[in-house]
């Protein structure tokens, strides 16, 4: 799949205020809850919802019948999450593009808050990720590891990092760097390219989603390993062999560094201290799985097979 900055999207550009791409990580139950929250938005703005669906979601006929206004994109085979984001963005026709995932429930004013925030001249604007509880310690552990920096309280400020659970872009800014994301939409690469073009990134507590994802221990460990390996292999591709080996040697220290950093931040200015302490054993275990994956990524220079894009990226 390829596109130019002039033909991104199959519909007239800027025909709606906002395009929302929902990436499916979990299952139809989570997706339905997310779509229901989007249907109940308090806004007078026009927005479209786009859901790229690969074979893991199964039969989407019932979903299409229940949500006729949603644009479901049926795809062959298994796609990476970054591919799904890219395919959704390529179909977008909004002035703005927002990205979230199926295990998130946007606040009722999420759409309007995104549109209001983009009245300022930021290329990308992200929001906070709240934990929807009560929940198991394992799921809290994943939340703390992945989303601590986006966990309230957060004051509005310029940043270099935004989460793909809750991020939005000016579509014109994305078109100018289309070569970076039209195959796979990795938010660190996208954000780096936007900044290289002079664009600025903002995080604001006014834009919020509530996250809840049910995981088994085996699934969580595999998830941490796979994404740790993806991170390591991606980083390895941009540095010299000697630096790559240094990173590999330092990888075993990552669990200690992560736990110390998390503990310091939680105890300093974050809520949910009790949940954090209960989740600490799981946090240590998951951080170790990530470190092992990162170590393998540095050594091999390859990602885990399930996170590799399809060679044929056509629908």
N, C-alpha and C positions, 0 to 999 in steps of 0.2 A: 504494500500500500504506500503510495506516495502522493504528495500534493504540493502545489505551489501556494504562495501567499495570496494569490488571486482566486484560487478555486477551493479553498478550505470551506467545507460545509456544502451541503447539497441544496440549501434553501437560500433565499435572498439574505445577504448579510444584514445584521442590525435590524431585523424585522420584529424583534422582541427585545424587551429590556434585559432579560437575563436568561441564560441557558444553564440548567442544573444537570450535571452528570452524576449519576449514582452508580458507584462501582460495587458489584456484588462479591463480597468475601465469604458470606456465610450460607444463607438459604432463603427460600421464598418467604418464610415467616418473618424473618428480620426485614426483608425487602418490603413486605406489605406494611409493616409498622412505619418504616421510613416514608413510603409513598403516601400513607395516610396523613402523616405529619405535614408533608408538603402540600397535600390537598387542603389543609386547614390553615394555610398561611393568612395572616392579617395584612393584606396589601392590595392596593389598587393597581400595582404594576403588572405588566404582562410578563409571564415567564413560562418556559417550556422545561419539561423533565425528560431526560434521555437516559435509558438504561441499556448499556451493551450487555448482551447475554451470551455466554458460551455454553458448551454442553453440560457443565457442572450444575447449571440451574434447572436442567430438565425441560419439560414441556411448559411453554409460557403462554399457551392459548388462553387458559383461564385468567392469567394476569392481564393479558391484553383485553379480555372482555370486561374485567372489573375496573380497569384503568384506561379507558379509551383515549384520554388526552395525553397519556404517556407514550413516548416514542421508544418502543422496544426494538433493539437491533439484534437480530438473531445471527450468531456467528458459528462457524464450523470449528470443531475441535476445542481444545483447551487453550485459553489465552492467559497471559500474565496480567496481573493487576495494572501494570504500567501500559500494556497494550489496550486494555479496556478503557483506561483514561484517555489514551490517544484517540481511539476510535470514536468515543463520545465527543471529544473536543472537535474532531474533524466534522462531525455532523451538526455542531452548534451554529445557530444563526443569531445569537443574542449580541448585544453591545457588550455585555459582561458574561463571563463564564465562571460558574461555581462548581466545585467538586466536593463530594462527600462519599460516604460508604454506607452500606445497608445496615450496619449495626449501630448507626447513629440516628437520633431523633432531633431534627432541627427545632429550635425554639419557634414559637408561633409568629414572631416578627423577624425571623431569620432572613427571608428574602428582602423585606423592606430595609432591614439594617445593612445588608450588603449593598443595596442600591444607594442608600444614603451615604455610606462610608466612601463609595467610589466617586462622590462629588469632589473629593480631594484628589490631587494628582499623584496617586500611588499606582504603580503597575500591578501590584498584588497586595491583597489585604486578607489576613487570616483572623480567625477568632479563637475562642477558648473551647476546651473539651471538658465537659463536666461528667462525672461518673454517676450513672443511674444505678442507685442501690435500692435495697440491700443486695449484696452479691457475695459470691464465694471468694475466699482468700486468693485462690489461683487467678481469678479474673481481676481482682484488685492488683495483684502482682504485675500482670500484663499492663494494666492501666498506668501504674506508677513508672514502669520501665519505658513505656512508649510515649506517654503524654504528660509527664510531670511539668515540663516547661510551658505547657498550654493549660495547665490546671489553675483555676481561680484560687486566690486573687491575682489578677494580672492587670497592670496599668497599660493604657495605650502607649505604644512606643514603636519606633522604627527597629527593625530586626533583620537578620539574615536567614532566619529559619521559620517556616510555616508548615503546618501539618496538612497532608492531603485529605484528612477527615473533614477539614473546615477551612477551605481556602477559595479565594475568588480572584479573577484577573480582568483587566481591561482587554477585550478581545483583540484590539488593534495592536497592543503590546505583544500578545502571543503570536500574531501573524508575522511580526517582524523577526521572530526567532523560530519560525515553523520547522526549520531543519533540525532543531534540537529535540523536538517532541513528537513529530508526526509518526514515528514508528513506535516509540515507547515514551510515555510521559512520566519521567522521573522528576519529582518536584525539586530535589536539590540541583539538578542540572538546569531545569527551567529557571529557577530563582537566580542561579549564578549567571545565566545568560541575560536575564532581565537586568540585573545589576550592572553587568558589563556594558549594557546599552544605556546606562544612566538611570534606569528605573529604580524606584525605592519600594521597600516592603514594609508593611505596617501590620501589627497585631493589635486587636482591640477587644475588650470584654463585651462590647455591644453585640457581637456576633457569636452566638453560642449554639453548640450541639451537645446532646446528652448521649454518652457512649455506653453500650452494654453488649457484650459478646460472650456467649457461653463456650468455654473450651474444656476439653479433657486434658489431663496432664500430658499424655502422649502427643496430642495435637499441638499443645503449647510448646513443648520441647522441640518438636520438629519445626515449628514455625520460627522459633528463635534461631535454631541452627541454620535453617535455609536462608533467612534474611541476614544473619551474621556472615554467612558465606558469600552472599550477594554483595554485601558491603565490602568485604575484604577483597573479592575479585575485582570489583569496580575500582577500588582504590589502587590495587596492584597495577592496573592497566595504565595508570597515569604517573607512576613513579619508577625510578631506576630499580634494577634487580637488588642492589645492595640495600636500598631503603625498604624495599618490600620484605627482605629478610629481617631487617630490624623490627618492622611492624609485627612480623610473625613471632619473633622472640618475645615481644612485649605483650602479645595477646593473652597469655595466661594470667597476667596481672589485672586484666579488665574487670573480672567480677568484684575484686576488692575495691577498685577505683569507683565502679558504678555504685556499689552499696554505700560507700563512704559519701559520695556526692548526693545520692538520694536521701540518705539519713540527714545530712546537714541541711538540705533544702527543706525537707518536710518539717524538721524540728524548728527551723528558723521562722518560716512564715506561711506554712500551708496547713489546711485542715486535714482531717482524716488520719490523725496520728495513730489512733487505735487500730484502724484498718491496716495501716502501714506495718505496725509491729506484728500483727497477726500474719501478714503476708510475707514477712521477711524471709522465712525458710524457702518459700516458693520463689521469691525474688533472687536469692542466691543461686538456686538451681537453674532458673531460666537465664540468668546472667552468665552462668558457666556454659550453658548450651550455645548462647550467642558467641562467646569467646572461642569455643571450639570451632564453630562455623567460620568465624572470621579468620582463625588460624589456617584452616583448610583452604579458605579463599585466597589467602596470601600465597600459600604453597603451590596451589594448582593453577591459580589465575582463572578459574572457571566457577560459575555459579551452579547451584543445585539444578538438576534437570527440569523440575517443575516450574522454575522461575526463568527459564530461557524462552525467548520469544519464538513463535513459529517462523520457519523459514519462508513459508507462503502466508503472507499477512492479508490476503484477500478475504472478503466476507464469503 
